[in-house]
Amino acid sequence: MKISQDNSLLIIGQHLTSRTEAVRDYFIPRLDQVCVIALGAAFVDKKENHFFYYQHGNLREHLIFRHGLLRKSKLYEILIPATFLFYLCDIFRSLAILKRRFDVFIGISHFSGLLGILLKTFGICRRNIYYSIDYYAPSKDANRFRKVLLKIENFFDKFAVLYSDEVWDISPRISEARLEFSGIKKESYRYKNKIAPLGYSRKFFTNKNTKDIERYSVVFIGVIVEGQGLELILEVLPEIKKIIPAIKIKIIGTGPFLEKFKGLVFKKKMQDRFIFYGFIESNEEMLDIVSSSAVGISLWDNRDNKLLNSYFGDPGKTKLYSVCGLPAIVSNDTVYSQVITRNKAGIAIDYAPEALAAALRTLLREDSVYYEYKSNAINTAEDYCNSEKIFSEVLNQ
């Protein structure tokens, strides 16, 4: 789909997840009018939805809609669907305030993709693009409520694929998943599919001098849930600190597993090894913490052949580590792990404590080895993580 400078663009996606910001940052200097509705996550401390309106590259209007917290409730998973009602209210309030129609709509994730079809039906946008950033395969281990949510999410995805003017998949594996789990064949309908991997705008690229790096610090950023490597870090830490006495673990983010994990850290008497930053809204502060670290952790529990979203998608944290010049320790079944391995920009491992311990020893013990990996991470980011390069190629297809 061709998008020209005089086209007006509406973008809807989640706030501060890198995907929405990457699309926004690409189009703002290229189009005369860009509207962004950024939806807040349900479990962060500030539950806010944001409305931004840019004209000729300048921010003309910014509205914030605040709502109550769901994070502290034990029933947060059940209550999360209620946030979609807040989303819908705030979206239509924003559009009513702006009183404009748009030439192009980009919906990031399945909910926003489905919404794009609705907006096109109402005549609010002329053409719509569904940017699919994840896919959730059916899971036998999920509880009944989660299974229902998965069916709803995949119905949204299927509907958005069938009725959008164009589909951008963040990974080629997503179309494979649709074929296997939803029965969608590319040749059976107008599946105008393009691959748009996750990327970051140039302002995210942060490479600190070696003297400014905390050489023995390991960082994790993301939603704090079970099965993303935090338990493994805690398990191997007693062994690693014997070899690397100065090791520190930085945790950026919040989520349902946070308090339980803090309890496990306390139980193992490892409080002095962990720094918990919580959710950081400021990109500048977040980038400073990440780029001053030595190694990034990007793991998912993929044992028992679990088909996780991380397998089908293109996880943002791994590429964030690369653009910050960090070697990443990453699960070996993700799309980007193949790039990491091929370019020696990090270490891809099984989800096992002995594999994590070996990777940490490799990256933290010898400076010469570490700086080779670090240099490779920086070069890899230039080739694979630049959103301007990625979106320019997609639009020229």
C-alpha positions in Angstrom: 0.0 0.0 0.0 1.3 3.4 -1.0 1.1 6.1 1.7 1.9 9.6 0.4 2.8 12.8 2.3 -0.6 14.3 2.0 -2.4 11.2 3.4 -3.7 11.5 7.0 -2.9 8.5 9.2 -4.5 7.1 12.4 -2.4 4.7 14.5 -3.9 2.7 17.4 -1.7 0.4 19.5 -0.4 -0.2 23.0 1.4 2.6 24.8 5.2 2.2 25.5 5.7 -1.2 24.0 8.1 -0.1 21.2 5.8 -1.3 18.3 3.4 1.7 18.5 6.3 4.2 19.0 8.3 2.7 16.1 5.4 3.2 13.7 4.7 6.7 15.0 8.3 7.8 14.8 8.6 6.6 11.2 5.5 8.4 9.9 5.5 11.7 11.8 8.3 13.3 9.7 6.9 11.9 6.5 3.2 12.8 6.7 1.3 16.1 7.2 -1.1 14.6 9.7 -0.7 11.7 12.1 -3.0 10.8 15.0 -1.9 8.2 17.6 -4.1 6.6 20.2 -1.8 4.7 22.6 -3.6 2.3 25.0 -2.1 1.6 28.4 -1.5 -1.9 29.8 -3.9 -3.0 32.5 -1.3 -3.9 35.1 1.0 -0.9 35.1 0.9 1.6 38.0 -0.5 4.4 35.8 -3.5 3.2 33.9 -3.6 5.8 31.1 -4.7 6.0 27.5 -3.1 8.7 25.4 -4.2 10.7 22.4 -1.6 12.5 20.3 -2.2 14.6 17.2 0.7 15.7 15.0 0.6 18.2 12.2 3.6 18.8 9.9 5.8 16.9 12.4 4.7 19.0 15.4 2.6 17.8 18.4 -0.6 19.9 18.3 -2.7 18.1 20.9 -2.1 15.6 23.7 -4.9 14.2 25.9 -4.6 11.7 28.7 -7.5 9.5 29.9 -6.9 8.0 33.4 -8.6 5.0 34.9 -8.4 2.8 38.0 -5.8 0.2 38.7 -6.3 -3.5 38.0 -2.8 -4.6 38.8 -3.2 -5.1 42.5 -6.3 -7.3 42.2 -5.9 -11.0 42.5 -8.6 -11.2 39.8 -6.6 -9.1 37.4 -6.7 -11.7 34.5 -10.5 -11.8 34.8 -10.8 -8.1 34.9 -8.5 -7.4 32.0 -11.3 -7.8 29.4 -13.1 -4.9 31.1 -10.3 -2.6 30.0 -11.4 -3.0 26.4 -14.5 -1.1 27.3 -12.3 1.8 28.5 -10.3 1.5 25.3 -13.4 1.8 23.1 -14.7 4.8 25.1 -11.4 6.6 25.0 -10.9 5.9 21.3 -14.2 7.3 20.3 -13.9 10.2 22.7 -10.5 11.1 21.0 -12.0 10.8 17.5 -15.0 12.9 18.5 -12.7 15.7 19.8 -10.6 15.6 16.7 -13.6 15.5 14.3 -11.5 14.2 11.4 -11.5 11.3 8.9 -8.3 9.5 7.9 -6.9 8.2 4.6 -5.1 5.3 6.3 -5.4 3.4 9.5 -2.8 1.1 11.1 -4.0 -1.1 13.9 -1.2 -2.7 16.0 -2.3 -6.1 17.4 -5.5 -8.0 16.9 -7.8 -5.7 18.9 -6.7 -2.6 17.1 -6.8 -4.5 13.8 -10.4 -5.5 14.4 -11.2 -1.9 15.4 -9.8 -0.7 12.0 -12.5 -2.7 10.2 -15.1 -1.1 12.4 -13.7 2.4 11.7 -13.6 1.8 8.0 -17.2 0.6 8.1 -18.2 3.9 9.8 -16.3 5.9 7.2 -13.7 7.2 9.6 -10.8 5.7 7.6 -10.6 4.8 3.9 -7.9 2.1 4.0 -6.8 -0.1 6.9 -3.6 -2.0 7.7 -3.6 -4.7 10.3 -0.1 -5.0 11.9 -0.1 -8.4 13.6 2.6 -8.5 16.3 1.8 -11.8 18.0 -0.1 -15.1 17.7 -1.3 -17.2 20.6 -1.5 -20.9 19.9 -4.1 -23.0 21.7 -2.7 -24.4 24.9 -3.8 -27.6 26.7 -2.2 -26.3 30.0 -4.3 -23.1 30.0 -7.1 -22.7 32.5 -10.7 -22.5 31.1 -10.8 -18.7 31.2 -7.5 -18.4 29.4 -8.7 -20.9 26.7 -11.7 -18.7 26.1 -9.5 -15.6 25.8 -7.2 -17.4 23.3 -10.2 -18.3 21.2 -11.4 -14.7 21.2 -8.0 -13.3 20.4 -7.5 -15.7 17.5 -11.0 -14.9 16.2 -10.1 -11.2 16.3 -6.9 -12.1 14.4 -8.7 -14.1 11.7 -11.4 -11.5 11.2 -8.8 -8.7 10.9 -6.8 -10.7 8.4 -9.8 -11.5 6.2 -11.2 -7.9 6.1 -8.2 -5.6 6.2 -6.8 -4.0 3.1 -3.3 -5.1 4.0 -1.7 -7.3 6.7 1.8 -6.7 8.1 3.0 -9.8 10.1 5.9 -9.2 12.5 7.3 -12.6 11.7 6.8 -15.2 8.9 5.9 -17.7 11.5 2.5 -16.0 12.2 1.1 -17.0 8.8 2.3 -20.6 9.5 0.4 -20.5 12.8 -2.7 -19.2 11.1 -2.6 -22.1 8.7 -2.1 -24.7 11.4 -4.5 -23.4 14.0 -7.1 -21.2 12.1 -7.1 -23.0 8.8 -6.2 -19.8 6.9 -4.5 -20.4 3.6 -2.9 -17.4 1.8 -4.2 -18.5 -1.6 -7.8 -18.9 -0.4 -8.6 -15.2 0.1 -7.2 -11.7 -0.4 -4.3 -12.1 2.2 -2.2 -9.1 1.3 0.6 -10.1 3.6 3.9 -8.4 4.2 6.6 -9.2 6.8 7.4 -6.2 9.0 9.8 -7.3 11.7 10.1 -5.3 14.9 12.4 -2.4 14.9 13.4 0.7 16.8 13.8 4.3 15.6 17.2 5.8 15.6 16.8 7.6 18.9 16.7 4.3 20.7 20.2 3.3 19.5 22.3 3.9 22.5 25.9 2.6 22.7 27.8 3.6 25.8 31.6 3.8 26.1 33.2 0.8 27.8 34.1 3.0 30.8 30.4 3.8 31.3 29.3 0.2 31.4 28.6 -1.7 34.7 30.6 -4.7 33.5 29.0 -7.3 35.7 25.4 -6.2 35.6 22.7 -8.3 33.9 19.4 -6.6 32.9 15.9 -8.0 32.3 13.1 -5.8 30.9 9.5 -6.8 30.3 6.3 -7.9 31.9 7.1 -9.9 35.1 5.5 -13.3 34.6 6.6 -16.8 35.3 8.7 -18.7 32.7 10.7 -15.8 31.4 14.0 -16.6 32.9 13.8 -14.9 36.2 13.5 -18.1 38.1 16.5 -19.5 36.2 18.6 -16.4 37.1 17.8 -16.9 40.8 18.6 -20.6 40.6 22.1 -20.1 39.1 23.0 -16.9 41.0 24.7 -18.7 44.0 27.0 -20.4 41.6 27.7 -17.4 39.4 28.5 -15.0 42.2 31.3 -17.3 43.3 32.9 -16.7 39.9 31.7 -13.1 39.4 31.4 -11.6 43.0 30.3 -8.2 41.7 27.3 -9.5 39.6 24.1 -7.5 39.9 20.7 -8.2 38.4 18.5 -5.3 37.2 14.8 -5.9 36.8 12.7 -3.3 34.8 9.0 -3.9 34.6 6.0 -5.0 36.6 3.5 -7.8 36.4 1.6 -10.5 38.2 4.7 -12.5 39.2 6.6 -9.6 40.6 5.7 -9.8 44.3 6.0 -13.6 44.4 9.5 -13.3 42.7 10.6 -10.7 45.3 9.6 -13.2 48.0 11.7 -15.9 46.3 14.7 -13.5 46.2 14.2 -12.7 49.9 13.9 -16.4 50.8 17.2 -17.1 49.1 18.8 -14.1 50.8 19.8 -12.5 47.4 18.3 -9.0 48.0 21.7 -7.4 47.7 22.0 -8.8 44.1 18.8 -7.4 42.7 17.6 -3.9 41.8 13.9 -3.6 41.1 13.1 -0.5 39.1 9.4 -1.2 38.4 7.7 0.2 35.3 9.7 3.1 33.8 7.7 5.4 31.6 10.6 7.6 30.5 12.4 6.1 27.5 15.5 8.1 28.3 15.7 6.7 31.8 15.0 3.2 30.6 17.6 3.4 27.9 20.2 4.7 30.3 19.7 1.8 32.6 19.7 -0.8 29.9 22.7 0.6 27.9 24.8 0.8 31.1 24.3 -2.9 31.7 26.5 -5.6 30.3 24.2 -8.4 29.3 20.4 -8.7 28.5 18.2 -11.7 29.4 15.5 -12.6 26.9 14.2 -16.1 27.8 11.0 -18.1 27.6 10.1 -21.5 29.0 9.9 -23.4 25.8 10.3 -26.9 27.3 7.8 -29.7 26.3 7.6 -28.1 22.9 5.4 -25.3 24.1 4.3 -23.0 21.2 4.6 -19.6 22.9 3.9 -16.2 21.5 7.7 -15.6 21.6 8.1 -18.4 19.1 5.7 -16.9 16.5 6.4 -13.2 17.1 9.5 -11.1 17.2 10.1 -10.2 20.9 11.0 -6.6 21.4 13.3 -7.0 24.4 15.9 -9.0 22.5 16.2 -6.3 19.8 16.2 -3.6 22.5 19.3 -5.1 24.0 21.0 -5.1 20.6 20.2 -1.4 19.9 21.6 -0.6 23.3 24.8 -2.5 22.5 24.2 -5.5 24.8 24.9 -9.1 24.0 21.7 -11.0 24.7 21.1 -14.4 26.2 18.1 -15.5 24.3 15.8 -18.6 23.9 17.1 -20.7 21.0 13.7 -21.0 19.2 12.9 -17.4 18.4 13.3 -16.0 14.9 15.9 -13.4 16.1 17.9 -16.0 18.0 19.0 -17.3 14.6 20.4 -13.8 13.8 22.0 -13.6 17.2 23.8 -16.9 16.8 24.9 -16.3 13.2 26.4 -12.9 14.0 27.7 -13.9 17.4 25.8 -11.0 19.0 24.7 -13.0 22.0 24.1 -16.6 23.0 21.0 -18.7 22.2 20.3 -21.4 24.8 17.8 -24.0 26.0 15.6 -23.0 28.9 17.8 -24.7 31.5 19.8 -23.5 34.5 23.1 -25.1 33.3 22.7 -23.4 29.9 22.1 -20.0 31.5 25.1 -20.4 33.8 27.4 -21.4 31.0 26.3 -18.4 28.9 26.8 -16.0 31.8 30.3 -17.4 32.4 31.2 -16.9 28.8 30.0 -13.3 28.7 31.1 -12.1 32.1 34.5 -13.7 32.8 36.8 -12.5 29.9 36.8 -8.9 28.7 38.1 -9.8 25.2 35.3 -12.3 24.6 32.6 -9.9 26.0 33.7 -6.9 23.9 33.7 -9.0 20.7 30.1 -10.0 21.4 29.2 -6.4 22.3 30.7 -5.1 19.0 28.7 -7.7 17.1 25.5 -6.7 18.9 25.9 -3.1 17.8 26.5 -4.1 14.1 23.6 -6.5 14.2 21.3 -3.8 15.4 22.2 -1.6 12.5 21.3 -4.4 10.0 18.2 -5.9 11.6 16.7 -3.5 14.2 16.4 -0.2 12.3 12.7 0.6 12.0 13.2 3.2 9.3 14.9 0.6 7.1 12.3 -2.0 7.9 9.2 0.2 7.2 10.7 1.7 4.1 11.2 -1.8 2.6 7.7 -2.8 3.6 6.1 0.2 1.9 8.1 -0.2 -1.2 7.0 -3.8 -1.8 
